[in-house]
């Protein structure tokens, strides 16, 4: 076997109370419990000549440069001597139900009221520990690839923009990129021990009304497969892990035809439907004929100033970043806008020709005046022209907050070659057609070589927001308004990745590019820590307020309430806030924890410092009959000493019939 492969996973769940979530940019969407835990799944692959790469995928909204930098600092010397910034690719599943506040840059931390060290530490530590485990678990392995199509698993949410692309492209590729690619890892005994799936779809089955931490549809698919293959996520050396990475799904929603998620049980029903489609398709691909991968590992990364790229042989270029007015319309399929000032599809031409209502024109003029007063240069004619059809809303590329840039403009463009497979690590999200064009650019660069597959792994290492085709950009729907660096952004990205691919193909040294600025010591946090917890007079932490019924049938819901404490006191990393226990041969054994989709953990503040914990167990259809109980585990903070002390609460037992 030419390769050694190691797998590892680790808990990266952030604060389950009072922390704004990352994705919908709504400051009122704050965590109030856990539907399931967030995980990092890491894969380390080493070739026989010791060339090595690491791909780690986390159940989080995005990866920011802040996270990548800190992970590199904390990895042990023995690992970092081999795995460096060039050959470690960190990416996200893009769930919108995880805690926010972990970026260097103010724009990503506005809704979360600043930087949240607890979220940051959970994510960084999750990556570090998962990579360490994968490194230490390496063993001889074969790697296989399988490419197929997954239909009816998400739809085109920005059809008018997509229809502006050339007819020939639309006929050839369809309205979304339906390709699904599986990498699977087989050990020397023939046992499957890991999979990575790349697919273009938003992780937004769960909507803006949700308050529980969740890994959404991709996380559901991962846990389904990991259970099937008897994975223990708490094990240092798991039997099997299944990661679902995000490809070019910026305009692909799981909610097309259903409206945006209404909240509650309906969101979780949608999540399971999509998660089941992903996992069932993956199972079919695992069990079907696959192509074995052979060949060397190559890799490279170049830091690119995306605001300052000249398109070769032309006068076209990118420009300082700006968000367009249509971002306030949001994507109606996935969420209602928290600030609905404008609708999707408002272009500069429409404003100039007076083809929009007075209301929108007036709002744009007022907001432009206000932002120009704060940041200046809003009416710079060269910049306004460079942004093309985009009516500028927020000048993120020129704005500063307390001396810090509002938004990054330098991004890591990363590239892996694994035998016949290329993996493009893109720091942002791409629409279906934009991603197809980039993948084709790479395949064309390797014409006449062993390369047959071009994979796009989005949300990798940093976040440059959206990238559309130029045609889609000119329509200025949500995705085009969120393409920051002008109408030539995709063409610039294709050009720069082509250069990297050519250097890897020709065994040339890839220059580092522009250095990253560092702002961690200047980050601000505005949300206060937990002051203290309090339990009602005559009650103790862990006392049950509501006991379960004496018995339940399968598919019924068990609800128990406890006196508790604020879950921000301890994240209980690699632990749990709840257990469902079953009596077996006279002993209580744990059958479900808060990582399982059958359970829900709710936190509610009562008064100044009281906490009510509600635990729900949705009894599966196939649950074994027997005697059960619900256990709550938490940590309270003393009013007087500020000491944090663990506590436990146990419900009365009940029967499942």
Buried (B, 14 or more C-beta within 10 A) or exposed (E): EBBBBBBBBBBBBBBBBBBBBBBBBBBEBBBBBBBBBBBBBBBBBBBEEEBBBBBBBBBBBBBBBBBBBBBBEBBEEEBBEBBBBBBBBBBBBBBBBBBBBBBBBBBBBBBBBBBBBBBBBBBBBBBBBBBBBBBBBBBBBBBBBBBBEBEEBBBBBBEEBBBBBEEEBBEEBBBBBBBBBBBBBBBEEEEBBBBBBBBBBBBBBBBBBBBBBBBBBBBBBBBBBBBEBEBEBBEEBBBBBBBBBBBBBBBBBBBBEBEBBEBEEBBBEBBBBBBBBBBBBBBEBBEEEBBEBEBEBBBBBBBBBBBBBEBEEEEBBBBBBBBBBBBBBBBBBBBBBBEEBBBBBBBBEBBEEEEBEEEBBEBBEEBBEEBBEEBEBBEBEEBBEBBBBBBBBBBBBBBEBEEBBBBBBBBBBBBBBBBBBBBBBBBBBBBBBBBBBBBEBBBEBBEEEEBBBBBBBBBBBBBBBBBBBBBBBBBBBBBBBBBBBBBBBBBBBBBBBBBBBEBBBEEEEBEEBBEBEEBEEEBEBEBEEBEBBBBEEEEEBBBBBEBBEEEBEEEBEBBBBBBBBBBBBBBBBBBBBBBBBBEEEEEBEEBBBBBBBBBBBBBBEEEEBBBBBBBBBBBBEEBEEEBBBBBBBBBBBEEEEEEBBBBEBBBEBBBBE
